[in-house]
Every structure is written in C-alpha cells, then in structure tokens.
Amino acid sequence: MSGETNRPRILLATDFSKWALRAEDYACCLAATWRATLTVLTVLEFPPGMNPEYPVNQVYLGELMKAGAKQLVDLKARASARGISLHTRIATGIPCEEVLAAVKAEDSDLVVVGTKGKSGLAHVLLGSTAERVIRTAPCPVLTVRMDPDEVSSAEAEPCGGISLNRILVPVDFSDCSLEAVEYAALMAQRHSASLTLLHVLEPVSYGLDFTLLHSGKREEMRERLTARLGEMTRALADAKIQANLQVRGGTPFESILDSARTIPADLIVMGTHGRRGLSHALSGSVAEAVLRQSRCPVLTVRSPKYASGHRRVLPGMTT
C-alpha cells in the first residue's frame, strides 16, 4: 500500500450510460500514463424523502445494487483487458453529494466525468451533478464529451484512439488562469504534449475610468500582453515544454472554441475563477459555453493538486 500512497489518484464517476464510455476511455488512458490508481464510482440515486425501510423501497434499492455491481464487474473486465487495475465504489444517495464525498474519502487528484454531446451540461453524465462537482471539487475535473453518433474506442490499448498531443490554455493573467497554465504544464510533461497559451482581447476595451481605449492604447495593451505570454512560453521552454502563444480579438468563448478547432486541440485546460467570462466557473458565460460546445475534453482547474516536491514551471508568475 505504501507504493500506492505516492501515486496520483483518479476518480471516474459513471452511470454506465453510453455517454460515460468515452470518459471511461480517458480515465483508463490517464491512469496508465500517470501510473495512477483508478477508482470507479457509481451512485444509486436514492432521493431524500424515500424511506429505505419501506419494503418496496428495499426491493428497489436491492435491484439497483445488483445492477450496479454487475456493471462495475463488466467495467473492471474492460479495464483489465487494457492492462488497468482499478478499485470500485457504490454509493446511494444524491449523486453530486456522493461524488464529492468520494473525492474527499479517496483524496482524489482528478475527477473524470462524461457529458452528452449537443445537450451539453444540460444533460451531463450524472444529471446536473457535473456542474456542482466542477464548482466545488477540491481537485481538477476532466469533462469528456461524447456525441450521439460516437462510440467508445473499445481498444485493448490503454490510450487506444486517444491523443493528448496539443493542449490549449486560455490565459487572462488571473491567479487561477496562471494555475491552469501550471497544471497544463504538468499535463504536457506527462503526455509529451505542446501548449498553446491564448489571450483574448475583447472587441471593446475600457480604461480604468471606463472610457474607451484609443486604438494606440489598445495596441500598446496587445504588445504588453504578448510580452507577458512570451515570458511564460520561455519559462515553459526552460522546462522542455514546447509552447506558443496567441493573442486574438473577438468574443472570448468563440475565440477559445475557434482556436481549439484550428490548432486542433486535444484538450482545453482552463481556470474557473479568472477575470471577465472565466470568473464564475460554470455560471460564467465563457466557461459554460466552452464546456457545452467544445468538441475536445475540457479540464477545469479550481484547486490544483500536485505531488509533494513538485517544482513549479512558472515560479513567481502572479497577477
């Protein structure tokens, strides 16, 4: 057990729907690449107010438990075929509460959940659970989208059909977005990936006195921001991480999604307490739109967790 205590801990929350299969693929890939322990949790939804002592409810709960146990056995077999060993948990209650309780009990370093394509976060893997998990989980959350016409790779290799070579990181220079860059750097090191740091200059910029900035001052701002991004890419290069920068105009979420398409990005890593649209996690229009519409997975960084002895790639990078 002492060997496992130093390994990263990944929690996959699943309801075994087909939308959850792609998240399962990513959880297995990350577990193999990170040499992490993987725990799979399924929650048997038992709404408050339903008395578990009633015979009819006991029968209902028993059937749920039997079905959940079988599905976990099947998932364990699929993971074993990929060379992945895992632990399983079954909980009963309100999904979001049980997922967060499992994160704390497991001291998870990352949570993986899936979302249904097109409907976005309106119909996520665990209902509205993902929103609350992303808002409150004490670790990063990887949200994996699956469109209705997609199927799980079902390949024997741990990362069969999954690429994490190009990572996009929106940066607004808030502390949280800088932490997202730091976490993205860790991802890049683990997956030999390149990073693209993106800052979006919104169409209308205001000075501190709320007057419109003249074009000259706007260009001066662009140059200053580009210089700051340049400092970050040089720090990343010193850590042997390939990185480039983009400063674009436009609406933030549209620019992020367009950059993700044109790179094309395999993953978006973004902070959840930044400035402007990135400031309110899922309640912020930018992050919500990115999570709903991104074709690639989105890793939200609210409370990053690093191994003991982690050496920061961006030391002293603050607002």
C-alpha positions in Angstrom: 0.0 0.0 0.0 2.9 2.4 0.7 3.7 2.4 -3.1 0.1 3.5 -3.9 0.1 6.4 -1.5 2.6 8.3 -3.6 0.7 7.6 -6.9 -1.8 10.1 -8.3 -5.4 9.2 -7.6 -8.1 9.4 -10.3 -11.8 9.1 -9.7 -14.1 8.2 -12.6 -17.8 8.9 -11.8 -20.1 6.9 -14.1 -23.7 6.0 -14.6 -22.8 3.4 -17.2 -24.7 5.2 -20.0 -23.2 5.2 -23.4 -22.2 8.8 -22.7 -20.0 7.6 -19.9 -18.0 5.2 -22.1 -15.8 7.9 -23.6 -15.0 9.3 -20.1 -14.0 5.7 -19.2 -11.6 5.6 -22.1 -9.9 8.8 -20.9 -9.8 7.7 -17.3 -8.0 4.4 -18.3 -5.6 6.3 -20.5 -4.7 8.8 -17.8 -4.4 6.0 -15.2 -1.9 4.2 -17.4 0.1 7.3 -18.5 0.3 8.7 -15.0 0.8 5.4 -13.3 -2.2 6.4 -11.2 -4.6 4.5 -9.0 -8.1 4.5 -10.6 -11.3 4.3 -8.6 -14.7 4.0 -10.3 -17.7 5.3 -8.5 -21.4 4.7 -9.4 -24.1 6.3 -7.4 -27.5 4.7 -7.0 -29.8 7.7 -6.9 -32.0 7.4 -3.8 -33.8 10.8 -3.4 -34.2 12.2 0.1 -37.6 11.6 1.5 -37.8 8.0 0.3 -37.8 5.8 3.4 -35.3 3.0 2.8 -37.1 0.9 5.5 -40.2 0.5 3.3 -40.3 -3.0 1.8 -41.0 -1.7 -1.7 -38.0 0.7 -1.4 -35.8 -2.1 -0.2 -36.7 -4.1 -3.2 -36.0 -1.1 -5.5 -32.6 -0.4 -3.8 -31.7 -4.1 -4.0 -32.3 -4.2 -7.7 -30.3 -1.1 -8.2 -27.4 -2.5 -6.2 -27.5 -5.8 -8.1 -27.4 -4.0 -11.5 -24.7 -1.5 -10.4 -22.5 -4.3 -9.0 -22.7 -6.2 -12.3 -21.9 -3.1 -14.4 -18.8 -2.5 -12.2 -17.7 -6.1 -12.7 -18.1 -5.6 -16.5 -16.2 -2.3 -16.4 -13.4 -3.9 -14.4 -13.1 -6.6 -17.0 -12.8 -4.0 -19.8 -10.1 -2.1 -17.9 -8.3 -5.4 -17.2 -8.2 -6.1 -20.9 -6.3 -2.8 -21.3 -3.9 -3.7 -18.5 -5.6 -1.3 -16.0 -6.4 -2.4 -12.5 -9.0 -0.4 -10.5 -11.0 -0.1 -7.3 -14.8 0.2 -7.3 -17.2 2.0 -5.1 -21.0 2.0 -5.0 -22.9 4.7 -3.1 -26.6 5.5 -2.6 -28.0 9.0 -2.3 -27.8 12.3 -4.1 -25.2 11.9 -6.9 -23.3 15.2 -6.5 -23.0 14.8 -2.8 -21.8 11.2 -3.1 -19.2 12.1 -5.8 -17.8 14.9 -3.6 -17.8 12.6 -0.6 -15.8 10.0 -2.6 -13.4 12.7 -3.8 -12.6 13.6 -0.2 -12.5 10.0 1.0 -10.2 8.9 -1.8 -8.2 12.2 -1.6 -8.5 12.3 -5.4 -6.1 14.3 -7.6 -8.5 14.3 -10.6 -12.2 13.6 -11.3 -13.3 12.4 -14.7 -16.9 12.7 -15.8 -18.6 12.5 -19.2 -21.2 14.8 -20.9 -23.7 14.1 -23.6 -22.9 15.9 -26.8 -25.2 18.7 -28.2 -27.2 19.0 -25.0 -24.0 19.9 -23.2 -24.2 20.4 -19.5 -28.0 20.3 -19.5 -27.8 16.5 -19.7 -24.4 15.6 -18.2 -23.4 12.2 -17.2 -24.8 12.5 -13.7 -27.6 14.9 -14.4 -26.8 18.3 -13.0 -24.1 16.7 -10.9 -21.1 17.7 -13.0 -21.8 21.4 -12.6 -21.7 21.2 -8.8 -18.7 18.9 -8.9 -16.7 21.3 -11.1 -17.7 24.2 -8.8 -16.8 22.6 -5.5 -14.4 19.6 -6.1 -11.1 20.1 -4.2 -9.2 18.9 -7.3 -9.3 19.5 -11.1 -12.2 17.9 -13.1 -11.9 16.5 -16.6 -15.2 16.7 -18.5 -15.3 14.4 -21.6 -18.0 15.0 -24.2 -19.5 12.3 -26.4 -21.8 13.0 -29.3 -24.8 10.7 -30.0 -23.1 9.2 -33.1 -19.8 8.4 -31.4 -18.8 5.1 -29.9 -16.2 4.2 -27.3 -12.9 3.1 -28.8 -13.1 -0.3 -27.1 -9.5 -0.9 -28.0 -7.2 -3.1 -25.9 -4.5 -0.4 -25.6 -5.0 1.9 -22.6 -4.9 5.0 -24.8 -6.3 3.4 -27.9 -7.9 6.2 -30.1 -7.0 8.9 -27.6 -4.5 11.7 -28.3 -3.3 14.4 -25.9 -0.6 16.0 -28.0 -1.9 19.6 -28.2 -3.3 21.5 -25.2 -5.0 24.9 -25.3 -4.8 27.1 -22.2 -6.9 30.4 -22.1 -5.0 32.9 -20.0 -6.4 36.1 -18.6 -3.5 36.6 -16.2 -5.6 36.0 -13.1 -4.1 33.7 -10.4 -6.4 31.0 -11.4 -5.6 31.1 -15.0 -1.9 31.0 -14.2 -2.5 27.9 -12.1 -4.2 26.4 -15.1 -1.0 27.0 -17.1 1.0 25.4 -14.3 -1.3 22.3 -14.4 -1.3 22.3 -18.2 2.5 22.2 -18.0 2.2 19.1 -15.8 -0.1 17.5 -18.3 2.3 18.4 -21.1 5.2 16.8 -19.3 3.2 13.6 -18.7 1.9 13.3 -22.2 4.8 14.9 -24.2 2.3 17.5 -25.4 2.7 21.1 -26.7 0.9 24.0 -25.2 -0.8 27.0 -26.8 -1.4 30.0 -24.5 -4.3 32.1 -25.6 -5.3 35.5 -24.5 -8.5 37.1 -26.0 -8.7 40.8 -26.4 -12.4 41.5 -26.3 -13.9 43.8 -29.0 -14.4 46.8 -26.7 -11.7 47.7 -24.1 -12.2 50.2 -21.4 -9.6 52.2 -19.4 -9.8 52.4 -15.6 -12.0 55.4 -15.9 -14.4 53.4 -18.1 -13.6 55.5 -21.2 -13.0 53.6 -24.4 -9.4 52.9 -25.1 -7.9 54.5 -28.3 -6.5 52.2 -30.9 -3.0 53.2 -29.9 -3.5 52.2 -26.3 -5.2 49.0 -27.4 -2.2 48.1 -29.5 0.0 49.0 -26.5 -2.0 46.6 -24.4 -1.7 43.9 -27.0 2.1 44.3 -27.0 2.2 44.2 -23.2 0.1 41.1 -23.0 2.1 39.4 -25.8 5.3 40.2 -23.8 3.9 38.6 -20.7 2.8 35.5 -22.6 6.3 35.4 -24.1 7.8 35.3 -20.6 5.6 32.3 -19.9 6.5 30.4 -23.1 10.2 30.9 -22.3 9.7 29.5 -18.8 7.9 26.6 -20.3 10.7 26.1 -22.9 13.2 26.1 -20.0 11.2 23.1 -18.6 11.5 21.4 -22.0 7.8 22.0 -22.9 7.0 23.2 -26.4 4.8 26.2 -26.2 3.5 29.0 -28.4 1.2 32.0 -27.8 -1.8 33.6 -29.4 -3.4 37.0 -28.8 -6.7 37.3 -30.6 -9.6 39.7 -30.7 -13.2 38.6 -30.5 -15.7 37.2 -28.1 -13.8 35.1 -25.6 -15.7 31.8 -25.8 -15.9 32.0 -29.6 -12.2 32.7 -29.9 -11.4 29.8 -27.5 -13.5 27.4 -29.4 -12.1 28.6 -32.8 -8.6 28.2 -31.6 -9.3 24.7 -30.3 -10.7 23.8 -33.7 -7.9 25.3 -35.8 -4.9 24.0 -33.7 -6.6 21.4 -33.4 -6.5 21.0 -29.6 -6.9 17.6 -27.9 -7.6 19.2 -24.6 -8.6 22.6 -23.2 -7.3 23.4 -19.7 -8.9 26.4 -18.1 -9.1 28.0 -14.6 -12.5 28.6 -13.1 -12.1 31.8 -11.2 -10.5 34.2 -13.7 -11.4 37.6 -14.8 -14.4 38.5 -17.0 -16.1 35.5 -18.5 -13.9 32.9 -16.9 -14.6 34.3 -13.5 -17.6 32.3 -12.3 -16.8 28.8 -13.4 -20.0 27.3 -14.9 -22.1 30.3 -14.0 -19.8 32.4 -16.2 -20.9 32.5 -19.8 -17.5 31.8 -21.3 -16.6 28.7 -19.4 -20.2 27.4 -19.7 -20.2 27.9 -23.4 -16.8 26.3 -23.8 -17.9 23.3 -21.7 -21.1 22.9 -23.7 -19.7 23.3 -27.2 -16.1 22.1 -27.1 -15.5 19.1 -29.2 -12.5 18.1 -27.2 -12.3 17.4 -23.4 -12.1 20.3 -21.0 -10.1 20.2 -17.8 -11.2 22.8 -15.3 -8.7 23.8 -12.6 -10.2 25.2 -9.5 -8.0 23.6 -6.8 -4.9 22.1 -8.5 -3.2 19.3 -6.7 0.5 18.4 -7.2 2.7 15.7 -5.9 4.9 16.5 -2.9 8.2 18.0 -4.2 6.5 19.4 -7.3 8.8 22.0 -8.9 6.8 24.8 -10.4 7.3 25.6 -14.0 6.1 29.2 -13.6 7.6 30.3 -10.2 6.7 33.8 -9.2 4.1 34.2 -12.0 1.4 36.2 -10.3 -1.0 38.9 -11.2 
